[in-house]
């Protein structure tokens, strides 16, 4: 045990909780940066890839005589931190304005719908041949996505990476150091008159299910954030999850090196399309 090894009931050695680095204050979503973030496309890169996908699909559709440029399907706000809401509320200015409510992005202007025959070629959900020309597998969208994967090495599949990310998130949440901070938060909230089992129970209280935050909600959220700050909950959580992710990267170094290379090549492919 002194060497950081825990033993299961069956006697097999399992690694104990990893040592953590400094616990830093978390005052905004921008402070929540994790090791796995280096292996996924941030918002600005996602938007570049989506733009390139649309341009390649446009070229494909033109071959079939359809002059339509598909709009980006999954464009995201590049100003929003990727992991900003991972541990719940952290930003005092947002809490004062929104309570537990999430910021609502502005409505995107409606996009004109293409003709149904063009949509069939775009999605591949229709006839397999147009005027003697075979429709690509998965339509023009599938062709565009495959083009952007040219030269991309085989790597940990997206769903498997997401599952690992989720698994380590839950492991960190259950870690004794996070649970100790959560216990302190719970006691702090009880002293302010609010009794919740954990931060998610406060966040998901049905009292806050209205379309906009109420003064009561903002008051509870402010007390909640003050307790998080007092106990260092978000900073502890971030430090603990960081340690688990770093250990996973070290243990699966080859897989993560392939992920990094895949991100690099895919983005380079997309930039060549956008810059041409």
HELIX and SHEET records of a PDB file:
HELIX    1   1 UNK A   29  UNK A   31  5                                   3    
HELIX    2   2 UNK A   35  UNK A   39  5                                   5    
HELIX    3   3 UNK A   43  UNK A   63  1                                  21    
HELIX    4   4 UNK A   92  UNK A   98  1                                   7    
HELIX    5   5 UNK A  116  UNK A  123  1                                   8    
HELIX    6   6 UNK A  139  UNK A  148  1                                  10    
HELIX    7   7 UNK A  158  UNK A  174  1                                  17    
HELIX    8   8 UNK A  176  UNK A  191  1                                  16    
HELIX    9   9 UNK A  199  UNK A  203  1                                   5    
HELIX   10  10 UNK A  206  UNK A  208  5                                   3    
HELIX   11  11 UNK A  215  UNK A  231  1                                  17    
HELIX   12  12 UNK A  233  UNK A  251  1                                  19    
HELIX   13  13 UNK A  253  UNK A  275  1                                  23    
SHEET    1   A 2 UNK A   5  UNK A   7  0                                        
SHEET    2   A 2 UNK A  13  UNK A  15 -1                                        
SHEET    1   B 2 UNK A 129  UNK A 130  0                                        
SHEET    2   B 2 UNK A 133  UNK A 134 -1                                        
END                                                                             
